[in-house]
Amino acid sequence: MPVTMSADRFEELVGDALDLIPPELTRAIDNVVVLIEPRDPENPHLLGLYHGIALTERDSHYGGALPDTVTIYREAILEHCADESEVVEEVAITVIHEIAHYFGIDEDRLHQLGWG
């Protein structure tokens, strides 16, 4: 049974998770939009998704690119968790996981670091 949570509370948790990112890294984030959507239509169990060009892949042709996006899938996370404390933890893990992709950290390394 999915956890019941208001959209405002979920958005607050995403903001709290973004606040966990160290300030020196936050200052390095540029041209990124964080979105909250109900579900990924192609993969309804996906908890989050980074879409863009990682910092490690950007070159002199990057200028003028549309913002990268980090999408957090609210319904998928609420369905994945048993209670609000799990939602808090999963939102933090998912947000940090997706932001890490912006910095060029791949799935294998994220799992090694405990953010998989």
SVG drawing of the C-alpha trace seen along z (x, -y; Angstrom):
<svg xmlns="http://www.w3.org/2000/svg" viewBox="-3 -30 38 32">
<polyline fill="none" stroke="black" stroke-width="0.4" points="0.0,0.0 1.5,-3.3 2.3,-6.0 -0.2,-8.9 1.5,-12.3 0.5,-15.7 2.2,-17.1 3.4,-20.1 5.0,-17.8 6.7,-15.7 8.1,-18.9 9.4,-20.0 11.3,-16.7 12.8,-17.2 13.9,-20.7 15.4,-19.2 17.3,-16.6 18.7,-19.3 19.9,-21.1 21.9,-18.0 24.2,-18.7 27.4,-20.4 27.5,-24.2 30.6,-23.9 28.8,-21.4 25.6,-23.4 27.5,-26.4 28.8,-24.2 25.3,-23.3 24.3,-25.4 21.5,-25.1 19.6,-22.3 15.9,-22.2 14.5,-19.8 11.0,-18.6 8.5,-16.4 6.2,-14.3 3.8,-11.5 5.6,-8.7 7.8,-8.1 5.3,-7.0 7.9,-4.5 9.1,-3.0 6.4,-3.5 8.7,-2.0 11.5,-4.5 12.1,-6.7 14.2,-9.5 15.8,-10.4 18.6,-12.8 18.4,-14.0 21.1,-16.2 24.8,-16.6 26.9,-15.8 29.6,-18.3 32.3,-15.8 30.9,-15.6 30.5,-19.3 32.8,-21.0 33.0,-24.3 29.8,-23.4 27.7,-23.3 26.6,-26.9 22.9,-27.6 21.8,-24.2 18.4,-23.7 18.6,-23.1 19.4,-19.6 16.5,-18.1 16.4,-16.0 12.9,-14.5 11.7,-12.9 8.8,-10.6 6.5,-11.1 4.0,-8.2 6.7,-5.7 8.6,-6.7 5.4,-6.7 4.5,-3.3 8.1,-2.0 8.1,-3.0 6.2,-1.6 6.1,-4.8 7.0,-8.5 10.5,-7.9 11.3,-5.6 10.0,-8.3 12.3,-10.9 15.2,-8.5 14.3,-7.5 13.8,-11.0 17.2,-12.0 18.9,-9.0 17.0,-9.6 17.8,-13.4 21.4,-12.9 21.7,-10.0 20.3,-12.0 22.3,-15.1 25.4,-12.9 24.7,-12.0 25.0,-15.7 28.5,-15.6 29.3,-12.6 29.1,-9.9 27.9,-6.6 25.5,-4.0 28.3,-1.6 30.2,-4.2 26.9,-5.4 26.2,-1.9 29.8,-1.6 29.2,-4.9 25.9,-3.7 23.7,-6.0 22.4,-3.3"/>
</svg>
